Amino acid sequence: MMEKVSVHTSLSGLNKLTQMKKLFFPTLLFIAVTAVAQPSQRWRDSIANLNNEDHQYMMKQLGITSLRPGANGSDPKAANAVNYDELKANPYPHLPEALIFKSGKKVITSKDWWIRRKEIIEDFDREIYGRVPANTPKVNWEIIQSADTSYEGIAATQQKLIGHVVNTMNPSVTVNIQLTLVLPKAVKQKSPVVMEFTWGNFRRPGDTSRIVTPEWQVSCLKRGWAFALLVPTSIQADNGAGLSQGIIGLMNKGERRKPEDWGSLRAWAWGASRVLDYFETIKTIDAKKVAISGHSRYGKAALVAMAYDTRFTAGYISSSGEGGASLYRRHYGEITENVAGSNEYHWMAGNFIKYAGLLSWNDLPIDAHELIALSAPRPIFIGTGDKGDYWADPKGMFMAAAAAGPVYTLLGKKDLGTTEFPKLETGLMNGDIAFRQHKEGHVMAPNWIYFLDFAERYFK
């Protein structure tokens, strides 16, 4: 479902170094609820206490006094040790039917699907990711730095941008979305864009000594594409302590969340859509060819962005695991109880916590295959690793991708072509849903080139 927010673009202030420092290096107060490079133990304890306090408040709203323990990935002898045994991995083998209405009627036509899709989104809004407020503010984009640079000899323009979220409704909270956009210079036609949710390791113009340029970025420029790096924590903090700040805090005016309010994943996806709004105003960008990508928790966010905003052309969803592309009904690696715990609950709507306490995984009205299906008929690539990535449940992500296939075929697209888990590094790349497991661990890099080749089929 596409959200529309007006966009204002300012091209002034290219050399505002003082302002850039102010925006990119926030005050200690803001850092306390977002992220720091090397937080002290005192800082970590403070964040943990605030997390626990907010988590307990949400549990009280839900009438929950205790939760089942999450999987313990560090102690194989623990009573709740993580399970990596496939014989124990499928306690609930029957998934909700994506192509059956709540009334019991079957989805037969593509027109039926777009009606059924609204039912599925309602379930995800209410039970999983939370509802975005109807009156979210506009974002005014400003280029604060622009410089000519090159990537392995390819001339490019690198821009640092800030998306100023209008905060007149709550002036005590300031949200400045951080974005880097790199455009190829020698391309005459409009450029597609590959956007990545990133932790913020930006390459500085003319400085190749500090940060190695990822190969995928160079590959984008060689293809005549632009790439963009979006910092999610500049939209919303990655902890429960930060729920009073960021876009969620701005909208709540200092009040705590209610059980159906949005969490960080939905907020990060909202921010990606605001970037897409901006791209639609840029003459050198083909805003109808924008891919979204992310790894791990940001892979979850990228999948949510694809599901909710139909303007995104393609998605690279890397090692997203529980809360992303992996089936909630699987008992393998990270499980619902981990995500519902005090360290990760802020990603989700408060209602999600119920499924680690009062209710079971099988009580969920939807599952991850339906989240993937919300991307249909657009192309989506599910990537994962081998040893070191079992926590994200590679097979569970494959199973979800396969189970989303009937929706793609209903809409005239190609599914994975098999329900048999492929051998390591045997990519299933011929359909509009793609899957590939590389031989390394919890990393994104090995599958990048496969995704770019996959996306090129649709960008041409």
Rosetta blueprint (number, residue, H / E / L):
1 M L
2 M L
3 E L
4 K L
5 V L
6 S L
7 V E
8 H E
9 T E
10 S E
11 L L
12 S L
13 G L
14 L L
15 N L
16 K L
17 L H
18 T H
19 Q H
20 M H
21 K H
22 K H
23 L H
24 F H
25 F L
26 P L
27 T L
28 L H
29 L H
30 F H
31 I H
32 A L
33 V L
34 T L
35 A L
36 V L
37 A L
38 Q L
39 P L
40 S L
41 Q H
42 R H
43 W H
44 R H
45 D H
46 S H
47 I H
48 A H
49 N H
50 L H
51 N H
52 N H
53 E H
54 D H
55 H H
56 Q H
57 Y H
58 M H
59 M H
60 K H
61 Q H
62 L H
63 G L
64 I L
65 T L
66 S L
67 L L
68 R L
69 P L
70 G L
71 A L
72 N E
73 G L
74 S L
75 D L
76 P L
77 K L
78 A L
79 A L
80 N L
81 A E
82 V L
83 N L
84 Y L
85 D L
86 E H
87 L H
88 K H
89 A L
90 N L
91 P L
92 Y L
93 P L
94 H L
95 L L
96 P L
97 E L
98 A L
99 L L
100 I E
101 F L
102 K L
103 S L
104 G L
105 K L
106 K E
107 V L
108 I L
109 T L
110 S H
111 K H
112 D H
113 W H
114 W H
115 I H
116 R H
117 R H
118 K H
119 E H
120 I H
121 I H
122 E H
123 D H
124 F H
125 D H
126 R H
127 E H
128 I H
129 Y H
130 G L
131 R E
132 V L
133 P L
134 A L
135 N L
136 T L
137 P L
138 K L
139 V E
140 N E
141 W E
142 E E
143 I E
144 I E
145 Q E
146 S E
147 A E
148 D E
149 T E
150 S E
151 Y E
152 E L
153 G L
154 I E
155 A E
156 A E
157 T E
158 Q E
159 Q E
160 K E
161 L E
162 I E
163 G E
164 H E
165 V E
166 V L
167 N L
168 T L
169 M L
170 N L
171 P L
172 S L
173 V L
174 T L
175 V L
176 N E
177 I E
178 Q E
179 L E
180 T E
181 L E
182 V E
183 L E
184 P E
185 K L
186 A L
187 V L
188 K L
189 Q L
190 K L
191 S E
192 P E
193 V E
194 V E
195 M E
196 E E
197 F E
198 T L
199 W L
200 G L
201 N L
202 F L
203 R L
204 R E
205 P L
206 G L
207 D E
208 T L
209 S L
210 R L
211 I L
212 V L
213 T L
214 P L
215 E H
216 W H
217 Q H
218 V H
219 S H
220 C H
221 L H
222 K H
223 R L
224 G L
225 W L
226 A E
227 F E
228 A E
229 L E
230 L E
231 V E
232 P H
233 T H
234 S H
235 I L
236 Q L
237 A L
238 D L
239 N L
240 G H
241 A H
242 G H
243 L H
244 S H
245 Q L
246 G H
247 I H
248 I H
249 G H
250 L H
251 M H
252 N H
253 K L
254 G L
255 E L
256 R L
257 R L
258 K L
259 P L
260 E L
261 D E
262 W L
263 G L
264 S H
265 L H
266 R H
267 A H
268 W H
269 A H
270 W H
271 G H
272 A H
273 S H
274 R H
275 V H
276 L H
277 D H
278 Y H
279 F H
280 E L
281 T L
282 I L
283 K L
284 T L
285 I E
286 D E
287 A E
288 K E
289 K E
290 V E
291 A E
292 I E
293 S E
294 G E
295 H E
296 S L
297 R H
298 Y H
299 G H
300 K H
301 A H
302 A H
303 L H
304 V H
305 A H
306 M H
307 A H
308 Y H
309 D L
310 T L
311 R L
312 F L
313 T L
314 A E
315 G E
316 Y E
317 I E
318 S E
319 S L
320 S L
321 G L
322 E L
323 G L
324 G L
325 A L
326 S L
327 L L
328 Y L
329 R L
330 R L
331 H L
332 Y L
333 G L
334 E L
335 I L
336 T H
337 E H
338 N H
339 V H
340 A H
341 G L
342 S L
343 N L
344 E L
345 Y H
346 H H
347 W H
348 M L
349 A L
350 G H
351 N H
352 F H
353 I H
354 K H
355 Y H
356 A H
357 G L
358 L L
359 L L
360 S L
361 W H
362 N H
363 D H
364 L L
365 P L
366 I L
367 D L
368 A H
369 H H
370 E H
371 L H
372 I H
373 A H
374 L L
375 S L
376 A L
377 P L
378 R L
379 P L
380 I E
381 F E
382 I E
383 G E
384 T E
385 G L
386 D L
387 K L
388 G L
389 D L
390 Y H
391 W H
392 A H
393 D L
394 P H
395 K H
396 G H
397 M H
398 F H
399 M H
400 A H
401 A H
402 A H
403 A H
404 A L
405 G H
406 P H
407 V H
408 Y H
409 T H
410 L H
411 L L
412 G L
413 K L
414 K L
415 D L
416 L L
417 G L
418 T L
419 T L
420 E L
421 F L
422 P L
423 K L
424 L L
425 E L
426 T L
427 G L
428 L E
429 M L
430 N L
431 G L
432 D L
433 I E
434 A E
435 F E
436 R E
437 Q E
438 H L
439 K L
440 E L
441 G L
442 H L
443 V L
444 M L
445 A H
446 P H
447 N H
448 W H
449 I H
450 Y H
451 F H
452 L H
453 D H
454 F H
455 A H
456 E H
457 R H
458 Y H
459 F H
460 K L
